[in-house]
Amino acid sequence: MPYVLAIVPTVGVAVLFYFVIKTILEGDRRERLAQAKWEAEHDRAHEQAQKPVDTGTTATDISTDAAHSVNGSRGTDAPGTDRVGP
């Protein structure tokens, strides 16, 4: 019996340690999930705020502007010339 009584405090502390660590890890997991959910909602709201407002331009106007930007940035036009049109 004295051997059992000597081990009881050690077992009790081990069980307490197990539950404390388990609670900490579960809390951390829930916090990480909540943080990821908040960040996803925040990113979604930020993306919606960044969407351009439709000003009535047509797709051909946008593609022409994009082509000019690409040509100018790659240097396919002669230096010092700006293309005005397709």
Biopython code that builds the backbone (N, CA, C, O; Angstrom):
import numpy as np
from Bio.PDB.StructureBuilder import StructureBuilder

atoms = [
    (1, "MET", "N", (0.828, -1.211, 0.000)),
    (1, "MET", "CA", (0.000, 0.000, 0.000)),
    (1, "MET", "C", (0.868, 1.269, 0.000)),
    (1, "MET", "O", (0.506, 2.228, -0.682)),
    (2, "PRO", "N", (1.971, 1.324, 0.713)),
    (2, "PRO", "CA", (2.752, 2.558, 0.695)),
    (2, "PRO", "C", (3.303, 2.872, -0.692)),
    (2, "PRO", "O", (3.512, 4.038, -1.028)),
    (3, "TYR", "N", (3.541, 1.833, -1.500)),
    (3, "TYR", "CA", (4.047, 2.087, -2.860)),
    (3, "TYR", "C", (2.974, 2.735, -3.736)),
    (3, "TYR", "O", (3.275, 3.613, -4.545)),
    (4, "VAL", "N", (1.750, 2.308, -3.576)),
    (4, "VAL", "CA", (0.631, 2.886, -4.338)),
    (4, "VAL", "C", (0.431, 4.342, -3.937)),
    (4, "VAL", "O", (0.216, 5.199, -4.793)),
    (5, "LEU", "N", (0.501, 4.623, -2.640)),
    (5, "LEU", "CA", (0.333, 5.998, -2.171)),
    (5, "LEU", "C", (1.479, 6.899, -2.637)),
    (5, "LEU", "O", (1.295, 8.105, -2.801)),
    (6, "ALA", "N", (2.621, 6.332, -2.844)),
    (6, "ALA", "CA", (3.759, 7.114, -3.332)),
    (6, "ALA", "C", (3.593, 7.465, -4.814)),
    (6, "ALA", "O", (4.098, 8.492, -5.268)),
    (7, "ILE", "N", (2.903, 6.633, -5.552)),
    (7, "ILE", "CA", (2.722, 6.861, -7.000)),
    (7, "ILE", "C", (1.500, 7.734, -7.301)),
    (7, "ILE", "O", (1.447, 8.367, -8.356)),
    (8, "VAL", "N", (0.524, 7.779, -6.400)),
    (8, "VAL", "CA", (-0.717, 8.530, -6.635)),
    (8, "VAL", "C", (-0.447, 10.003, -6.972)),
    (8, "VAL", "O", (-1.039, 10.490, -7.935)),
    (9, "PRO", "N", (0.393, 10.737, -6.258)),
    (9, "PRO", "CA", (0.611, 12.140, -6.638)),
    (9, "PRO", "C", (1.233, 12.286, -8.040)),
    (9, "PRO", "O", (0.898, 13.208, -8.783)),
    (10, "THR", "N", (2.129, 11.374, -8.382)),
    (10, "THR", "CA", (2.750, 11.436, -9.705)),
    (10, "THR", "C", (1.717, 11.186, -10.798)),
    (10, "THR", "O", (1.697, 11.889, -11.808)),
    (11, "VAL", "N", (0.876, 10.206, -10.603)),
    (11, "VAL", "CA", (-0.176, 9.901, -11.579)),
    (11, "VAL", "C", (-1.169, 11.062, -11.647)),
    (11, "VAL", "O", (-1.615, 11.441, -12.730)),
    (12, "GLY", "N", (-1.509, 11.618, -10.496)),
    (12, "GLY", "CA", (-2.440, 12.753, -10.475)),
    (12, "GLY", "C", (-1.897, 13.955, -11.235)),
    (12, "GLY", "O", (-2.626, 14.591, -11.997)),
    (13, "VAL", "N", (-0.626, 14.268, -11.031)),
    (13, "VAL", "CA", (-0.002, 15.390, -11.743)),
    (13, "VAL", "C", (0.082, 15.088, -13.233)),
    (13, "VAL", "O", (-0.102, 15.984, -14.056)),
    (14, "ALA", "N", (0.361, 13.830, -13.590)),
    (14, "ALA", "CA", (0.437, 13.445, -15.008)),
    (14, "ALA", "C", (-0.927, 13.601, -15.682)),
    (14, "ALA", "O", (-1.009, 14.095, -16.807)),
    (15, "VAL", "N", (-1.990, 13.185, -15.008)),
    (15, "VAL", "CA", (-3.336, 13.328, -15.566)),
    (15, "VAL", "C", (-3.698, 14.806, -15.696)),
    (15, "VAL", "O", (-4.250, 15.222, -16.714)),
    (16, "LEU", "N", (-3.396, 15.581, -14.692)),
    (16, "LEU", "CA", (-3.657, 17.022, -14.754)),
    (16, "LEU", "C", (-2.869, 17.672, -15.895)),
    (16, "LEU", "O", (-3.406, 18.493, -16.639)),
    (17, "PHE", "N", (-1.604, 17.301, -16.025)),
    (17, "PHE", "CA", (-0.762, 17.818, -17.113)),
    (17, "PHE", "C", (-1.353, 17.461, -18.469)),
    (17, "PHE", "O", (-1.393, 18.299, -19.369)),
    (18, "TYR", "N", (-1.816, 16.213, -18.620)),
    (18, "TYR", "CA", (-2.421, 15.772, -19.877)),
    (18, "TYR", "C", (-3.626, 16.643, -20.249)),
    (18, "TYR", "O", (-3.730, 17.099, -21.388)),
    (19, "PHE", "N", (-4.527, 16.875, -19.307)),
    (19, "PHE", "CA", (-5.722, 17.660, -19.607)),
    (19, "PHE", "C", (-5.398, 19.130, -19.879)),
    (19, "PHE", "O", (-6.032, 19.754, -20.729)),
    (20, "VAL", "N", (-4.438, 19.673, -19.180)),
    (20, "VAL", "CA", (-4.049, 21.066, -19.422)),
    (20, "VAL", "C", (-3.462, 21.215, -20.822)),
    (20, "VAL", "O", (-3.839, 22.129, -21.555)),
    (21, "ILE", "N", (-2.548, 20.331, -21.200)),
    (21, "ILE", "CA", (-1.938, 20.399, -22.531)),
    (21, "ILE", "C", (-2.990, 20.154, -23.612)),
    (21, "ILE", "O", (-2.995, 20.840, -24.634)),
    (22, "LYS", "N", (-3.868, 19.196, -23.398)),
    (22, "LYS", "CA", (-4.934, 18.903, -24.360)),
    (22, "LYS", "C", (-5.829, 20.131, -24.561)),
    (22, "LYS", "O", (-6.184, 20.459, -25.693)),
    (23, "THR", "N", (-6.188, 20.797, -23.490)),
    (23, "THR", "CA", (-7.025, 21.995, -23.578)),
    (23, "THR", "C", (-6.302, 23.116, -24.310)),
    (23, "THR", "O", (-6.914, 23.816, -25.117)),
    (24, "ILE", "N", (-5.022, 23.298, -24.047)),
    (24, "ILE", "CA", (-4.236, 24.336, -24.722)),
    (24, "ILE", "C", (-4.173, 24.057, -26.222)),
    (24, "ILE", "O", (-4.375, 24.964, -27.029)),
    (25, "LEU", "N", (-3.895, 22.820, -26.596)),
    (25, "LEU", "CA", (-3.789, 22.474, -28.018)),
    (25, "LEU", "C", (-5.126, 22.610, -28.736)),
    (25, "LEU", "O", (-5.164, 23.083, -29.872)),
    (26, "GLU", "N", (-6.218, 22.208, -28.102)),
    (26, "GLU", "CA", (-7.533, 22.360, -28.721)),
    (26, "GLU", "C", (-7.904, 23.835, -28.855)),
    (26, "GLU", "O", (-8.493, 24.238, -29.858)),
    (27, "GLY", "N", (-7.569, 24.621, -27.872)),
    (27, "GLY", "CA", (-7.833, 26.062, -27.950)),
    (27, "GLY", "C", (-7.031, 26.706, -29.065)),
    (27, "GLY", "O", (-7.539, 27.565, -29.786)),
    (28, "ASP", "N", (-5.787, 26.297, -29.208)),
    (28, "ASP", "CA", (-4.950, 26.823, -30.281)),
    (28, "ASP", "C", (-5.512, 26.439, -31.641)),
    (28, "ASP", "O", (-5.529, 27.258, -32.560)),
    (29, "ARG", "N", (-5.975, 25.193, -31.776)),
    (29, "ARG", "CA", (-6.563, 24.738, -33.042)),
    (29, "ARG", "C", (-7.804, 25.555, -33.386)),
    (29, "ARG", "O", (-7.976, 25.984, -34.527)),
    (30, "ARG", "N", (-8.662, 25.765, -32.400)),
    (30, "ARG", "CA", (-9.873, 26.566, -32.643)),
    (30, "ARG", "C", (-9.518, 28.013, -32.990)),
    (30, "ARG", "O", (-10.159, 28.622, -33.846)),
    (31, "GLU", "N", (-8.512, 28.554, -32.335)),
    (31, "GLU", "CA", (-8.085, 29.923, -32.623)),
    (31, "GLU", "C", (-7.529, 30.035, -34.044)),
    (31, "GLU", "O", (-7.802, 31.013, -34.741)),
    (32, "ARG", "N", (-6.756, 29.045, -34.473)),
    (32, "ARG", "CA", (-6.215, 29.059, -35.836)),
    (32, "ARG", "C", (-7.336, 28.967, -36.862)),
    (32, "ARG", "O", (-7.288, 29.649, -37.885)),
    (33, "LEU", "N", (-8.339, 28.139, -36.609)),
    (33, "LEU", "CA", (-9.482, 28.044, -37.522)),
    (33, "LEU", "C", (-10.244, 29.365, -37.579)),
    (33, "LEU", "O", (-10.626, 29.819, -38.658)),
    (34, "ALA", "N", (-10.461, 29.973, -36.431)),
    (34, "ALA", "CA", (-11.164, 31.253, -36.395)),
    (34, "ALA", "C", (-10.359, 32.334, -37.122)),
    (34, "ALA", "O", (-10.929, 33.154, -37.841)),
    (35, "GLN", "N", (-9.046, 32.335, -36.936)),
    (35, "GLN", "CA", (-8.182, 33.308, -37.614)),
    (35, "GLN", "C", (-8.226, 33.103, -39.122)),
    (35, "GLN", "O", (-8.315, 34.076, -39.871)),
    (36, "ALA", "N", (-8.165, 31.856, -39.581)),
    (36, "ALA", "CA", (-8.219, 31.570, -41.011)),
    (36, "ALA", "C", (-9.563, 31.994, -41.597)),
    (36, "ALA", "O", (-9.619, 32.530, -42.703)),
    (37, "LYS", "N", (-10.634, 31.757, -40.863)),
    (37, "LYS", "CA", (-11.964, 32.157, -41.328)),
    (37, "LYS", "C", (-12.054, 33.679, -41.422)),
    (37, "LYS", "O", (-12.579, 34.213, -42.400)),
    (38, "TRP", "N", (-11.547, 34.373, -40.414)),
    (38, "TRP", "CA", (-11.574, 35.839, -40.428)),
    (38, "TRP", "C", (-10.745, 36.386, -41.580)),
    (38, "TRP", "O", (-11.168, 37.320, -42.261)),
    (39, "GLU", "N", (-9.558, 35.808, -41.805)),
    (39, "GLU", "CA", (-8.704, 36.279, -42.893)),
    (39, "GLU", "C", (-9.351, 36.042, -44.246)),
    (39, "GLU", "O", (-9.242, 36.881, -45.140)),
    (40, "ALA", "N", (-10.033, 34.889, -44.410)),
    (40, "ALA", "CA", (-10.716, 34.606, -45.669)),
    (40, "ALA", "C", (-11.838, 35.619, -45.904)),
    (40, "ALA", "O", (-11.999, 36.115, -47.019)),
    (41, "GLU", "N", (-12.605, 35.923, -44.874)),
    (41, "GLU", "CA", (-13.668, 36.921, -45.006)),
    (41, "GLU", "C", (-13.088, 38.305, -45.298)),
    (41, "GLU", "O", (-13.633, 39.061, -46.102)),
    (42, "HIS", "N", (-11.988, 38.623, -44.641)),
    (42, "HIS", "CA", (-11.345, 39.918, -44.843)),
    (42, "HIS", "C", (-10.803, 40.027, -46.272)),
    (42, "HIS", "O", (-10.970, 41.056, -46.928)),
    (43, "ASP", "N", (-10.157, 38.963, -46.748)),
    (43, "ASP", "CA", (-9.632, 38.967, -48.116)),
    (43, "ASP", "C", (-10.761, 39.077, -49.134)),
    (43, "ASP", "O", (-10.636, 39.792, -50.129)),
    (44, "ARG", "N", (-11.872, 38.365, -48.887)),
    (44, "ARG", "CA", (-13.014, 38.422, -49.790)),
    (44, "ARG", "C", (-13.592, 39.841, -49.839)),
    (44, "ARG", "O", (-13.923, 40.341, -50.914)),
    (45, "ALA", "N", (-13.710, 40.477, -48.689)),
    (45, "ALA", "CA", (-14.229, 41.841, -48.651)),
    (45, "ALA", "C", (-13.256, 42.805, -49.329)),
    (45, "ALA", "O", (-13.676, 43.738, -50.013)),
    (46, "HIS", "N", (-11.963, 42.579, -49.139)),
    (46, "HIS", "CA", (-10.948, 43.435, -49.758)),
    (46, "HIS", "C", (-10.967, 43.286, -51.278)),
    (46, "HIS", "O", (-10.831, 44.273, -52.001)),
    (47, "GLU", "N", (-11.138, 42.046, -51.767)),
    (47, "GLU", "CA", (-11.200, 41.817, -53.213)),
    (47, "GLU", "C", (-12.432, 42.488, -53.814)),
    (47, "GLU", "O", (-12.364, 43.046, -54.909)),
    (48, "GLN", "N", (-13.546, 42.436, -53.109)),
    (48, "GLN", "CA", (-14.767, 43.067, -53.621)),
    (48, "GLN", "C", (-14.604, 44.583, -53.659)),
    (48, "GLN", "O", (-15.139, 45.243, -54.550)),
    (49, "ALA", "N", (-13.875, 45.130, -52.710)),
    (49, "ALA", "CA", (-13.650, 46.575, -52.697)),
    (49, "ALA", "C", (-12.689, 46.986, -53.798)),
    (49, "ALA", "O", (-12.741, 48.125, -54.263)),
    (50, "GLN", "N", (-11.808, 46.081, -54.228)),
    (50, "GLN", "CA", (-10.818, 46.385, -55.247)),
    (50, "GLN", "C", (-11.359, 46.221, -56.667)),
    (50, "GLN", "O", (-10.709, 46.661, -57.616)),
    (51, "LYS", "N", (-12.533, 45.599, -56.840)),
    (51, "LYS", "CA", (-13.085, 45.408, -58.179)),
    (51, "LYS", "C", (-13.354, 46.768, -58.805)),
    (51, "LYS", "O", (-13.903, 47.657, -58.153)),
    (52, "PRO", "N", (-12.962, 46.939, -60.091)),
    (52, "PRO", "CA", (-13.204, 48.220, -60.744)),
    (52, "PRO", "C", (-14.693, 48.433, -60.994)),
    (52, "PRO", "O", (-15.450, 47.490, -61.227)),
    (53, "VAL", "N", (-15.078, 49.679, -60.940)),
    (53, "VAL", "CA", (-16.453, 50.047, -61.199)),
    (53, "VAL", "C", (-16.649, 50.111, -62.701)),
    (53, "VAL", "O", (-15.808, 50.667, -63.407)),
    (54, "ASP", "N", (-17.748, 49.550, -63.207)),
    (54, "ASP", "CA", (-18.024, 49.542, -64.641)),
    (54, "ASP", "C", (-18.366, 50.966, -65.077)),
    (54, "ASP", "O", (-19.365, 51.538, -64.642)),
    (55, "THR", "N", (-17.524, 51.527, -65.940)),
    (55, "THR", "CA", (-17.730, 52.898, -66.400)),
    (55, "THR", "C", (-18.323, 52.941, -67.788)),
    (55, "THR", "O", (-18.415, 54.008, -68.395)),
    (56, "GLY", "N", (-18.734, 51.770, -68.305)),
    (56, "GLY", "CA", (-19.347, 51.749, -69.615)),
    (56, "GLY", "C", (-18.362, 51.516, -70.739)),
    (56, "GLY", "O", (-18.760, 51.595, -71.902)),
    (57, "THR", "N", (-17.103, 51.234, -70.464)),
    (57, "THR", "CA", (-16.157, 50.958, -71.532)),
    (57, "THR", "C", (-16.422, 49.571, -72.083)),
    (57, "THR", "O", (-16.871, 48.681, -71.361)),
    (58, "THR", "N", (-16.149, 49.394, -73.339)),
    (58, "THR", "CA", (-16.388, 48.106, -73.979)),
    (58, "THR", "C", (-15.145, 47.239, -73.866)),
    (58, "THR", "O", (-14.070, 47.712, -73.496)),
    (59, "ALA", "N", (-15.307, 45.981, -74.187)),
    (59, "ALA", "CA", (-14.177, 45.048, -74.101)),
    (59, "ALA", "C", (-13.109, 45.406, -75.114)),
    (59, "ALA", "O", (-11.924, 45.199, -74.853)),
    (60, "THR", "N", (-13.497, 45.939, -76.268)),
    (60, "THR", "CA", (-12.488, 46.283, -77.270)),
    (60, "THR", "C", (-11.652, 47.463, -76.793)),
    (60, "THR", "O", (-10.456, 47.519, -77.079)),
    (61, "ASP", "N", (-12.253, 48.405, -76.074)),
    (61, "ASP", "CA", (-11.483, 49.520, -75.546)),
    (61, "ASP", "C", (-10.438, 49.023, -74.550)),
    (61, "ASP", "O", (-9.295, 49.480, -74.557)),
    (62, "ILE", "N", (-10.834, 48.093, -73.706)),
    (62, "ILE", "CA", (-9.917, 47.571, -72.700)),
    (62, "ILE", "C", (-8.800, 46.791, -73.367)),
    (62, "ILE", "O", (-7.634, 46.949, -73.003)),
    (63, "SER", "N", (-9.137, 45.949, -74.343)),
    (63, "SER", "CA", (-8.104, 45.137, -74.981)),
    (63, "SER", "C", (-7.143, 46.019, -75.771)),
    (63, "SER", "O", (-5.950, 45.720, -75.829)),
    (64, "THR", "N", (-7.631, 47.092, -76.378)),
    (64, "THR", "CA", (-6.751, 48.002, -77.103)),
    (64, "THR", "C", (-5.810, 48.696, -76.137)),
    (64, "THR", "O", (-4.615, 48.816, -76.409)),
    (65, "ASP", "N", (-6.336, 49.154, -75.013)),
    (65, "ASP", "CA", (-5.486, 49.793, -74.011)),
    (65, "ASP", "C", (-4.447, 48.812, -73.472)),
    (65, "ASP", "O", (-3.290, 49.179, -73.263)),
    (66, "ALA", "N", (-4.860, 47.570, -73.248)),
    (66, "ALA", "CA", (-3.931, 46.571, -72.746)),
    (66, "ALA", "C", (-2.845, 46.280, -73.772)),
    (66, "ALA", "O", (-1.678, 46.124, -73.412)),
    (67, "ALA", "N", (-3.214, 46.207, -75.035)),
    (67, "ALA", "CA", (-2.222, 45.940, -76.081)),
    (67, "ALA", "C", (-1.203, 47.067, -76.152)),
    (67, "ALA", "O", (-0.014, 46.814, -76.347)),
    (68, "HIS", "N", (-1.647, 48.292, -75.997)),
    (68, "HIS", "CA", (-0.714, 49.416, -76.022)),
    (68, "HIS", "C", (0.230, 49.361, -74.826)),
    (68, "HIS", "O", (1.423, 49.640, -74.947)),
    (69, "SER", "N", (-0.318, 49.000, -73.679)),
    (69, "SER", "CA", (0.530, 48.910, -72.487)),
    (69, "SER", "C", (1.580, 47.827, -72.652)),
    (69, "SER", "O", (2.744, 48.020, -72.301)),
    (70, "VAL", "N", (1.168, 46.691, -73.186)),
    (70, "VAL", "CA", (2.096, 45.585, -73.352)),
    (70, "VAL", "C", (3.153, 45.936, -74.380)),
    (70, "VAL", "O", (4.339, 45.699, -74.148)),
    (71, "ASN", "N", (2.747, 46.499, -75.519)),
    (71, "ASN", "CA", (3.720, 46.847, -76.551)),
    (71, "ASN", "C", (4.718, 47.876, -76.040)),
    (71, "ASN", "O", (5.916, 47.767, -76.301)),
    (72, "GLY", "N", (4.234, 48.858, -75.325)),
    (72, "GLY", "CA", (5.128, 49.884, -74.815)),
    (72, "GLY", "C", (6.078, 49.343, -73.769)),
    (72, "GLY", "O", (7.232, 49.766, -73.709)),
    (73, "SER", "N", (5.616, 48.414, -72.940)),
    (73, "SER", "CA", (6.478, 47.899, -71.884)),
    (73, "SER", "C", (7.507, 46.921, -72.418)),
    (73, "SER", "O", (8.569, 46.754, -71.818)),
    (74, "ARG", "N", (7.213, 46.275, -73.530)),
    (74, "ARG", "CA", (8.179, 45.340, -74.105)),
    (74, "ARG", "C", (9.129, 46.022, -75.075)),
    (74, "ARG", "O", (10.111, 45.417, -75.506)),
    (75, "GLY", "N", (8.857, 47.247, -75.419)),
    (75, "GLY", "CA", (9.743, 47.973, -76.318)),
    (75, "GLY", "C", (9.596, 47.570, -77.772)),
    (75, "GLY", "O", (10.541, 47.700, -78.549)),
    (76, "THR", "N", (8.414, 47.077, -78.155)),
    (76, "THR", "CA", (8.243, 46.660, -79.542)),
    (76, "THR", "C", (8.071, 47.845, -80.466)),
    (76, "THR", "O", (8.348, 47.742, -81.661)),
    (77, "ASP", "N", (7.619, 48.973, -79.935)),
    (77, "ASP", "CA", (7.541, 50.192, -80.748)),
    (77, "ASP", "C", (8.880, 50.904, -80.707)),
    (77, "ASP", "O", (9.690, 50.684, -79.807)),
    (78, "ALA", "N", (9.097, 51.744, -81.674)),
    (78, "ALA", "CA", (10.330, 52.518, -81.693)),
    (78, "ALA", "C", (10.360, 53.459, -80.496)),
    (78, "ALA", "O", (9.315, 53.974, -80.098)),
    (79, "PRO", "N", (11.531, 53.693, -79.913)),
    (79, "PRO", "CA", (11.616, 54.596, -78.757)),
    (79, "PRO", "C", (11.116, 55.986, -79.110)),
    (79, "PRO", "O", (11.416, 56.524, -80.176)),
    (80, "GLY", "N", (10.368, 56.539, -78.215)),
    (80, "GLY", "CA", (9.886, 57.906, -78.412)),
    (80, "GLY", "C", (8.592, 58.008, -79.190)),
    (80, "GLY", "O", (8.082, 59.111, -79.386)),
    (81, "THR", "N", (8.051, 56.896, -79.638)),
    (81, "THR", "CA", (6.777, 56.938, -80.375)),
    (81, "THR", "C", (5.675, 56.368, -79.521)),
    (81, "THR", "O", (5.877, 55.376, -78.820)),
    (82, "ASP", "N", (4.557, 56.959, -79.570)),
    (82, "ASP", "CA", (3.370, 56.475, -78.868)),
    (82, "ASP", "C", (2.353, 56.104, -79.913)),
    (82, "ASP", "O", (1.997, 56.917, -80.766)),
    (83, "ARG", "N", (1.885, 54.875, -79.847)),
    (83, "ARG", "CA", (0.865, 54.447, -80.790)),
    (83, "ARG", "C", (-0.476, 54.959, -80.330)),
    (83, "ARG", "O", (-0.811, 54.876, -79.148)),
    (84, "VAL", "N", (-1.242, 55.487, -81.258)),
    (84, "VAL", "CA", (-2.581, 55.961, -80.952)),
    (84, "VAL", "C", (-3.539, 55.204, -81.849)),
    (84, "VAL", "O", (-3.920, 55.716, -82.902)),
    (85, "GLY", "N", (-3.919, 54.063, -81.486)),
    (85, "GLY", "CA", (-4.818, 53.272, -82.319)),
    (85, "GLY", "C", (-4.264, 51.883, -82.493)),
    (85, "GLY", "O", (-3.133, 51.587, -82.106)),
    (86, "PRO", "N", (-5.089, 51.030, -83.088)),
    (86, "PRO", "CA", (-4.691, 49.626, -83.187)),
    (86, "PRO", "C", (-3.585, 49.358, -84.168)),
    (86, "PRO", "O", (-3.170, 48.211, -84.332)),
]
sb = StructureBuilder()
sb.init_structure("model")
sb.init_model(0)
sb.init_chain("A")
sb.init_seg("    ")
for serial, (resi, resn, name, xyz) in enumerate(atoms, 1):
    if name == "N":
        sb.init_residue(resn, " ", resi, " ")
    sb.init_atom(name, np.array(xyz, "f"), 0.0, 1.0, " ", f" {name:<3s}", serial, name[0])
structure = sb.get_structure()
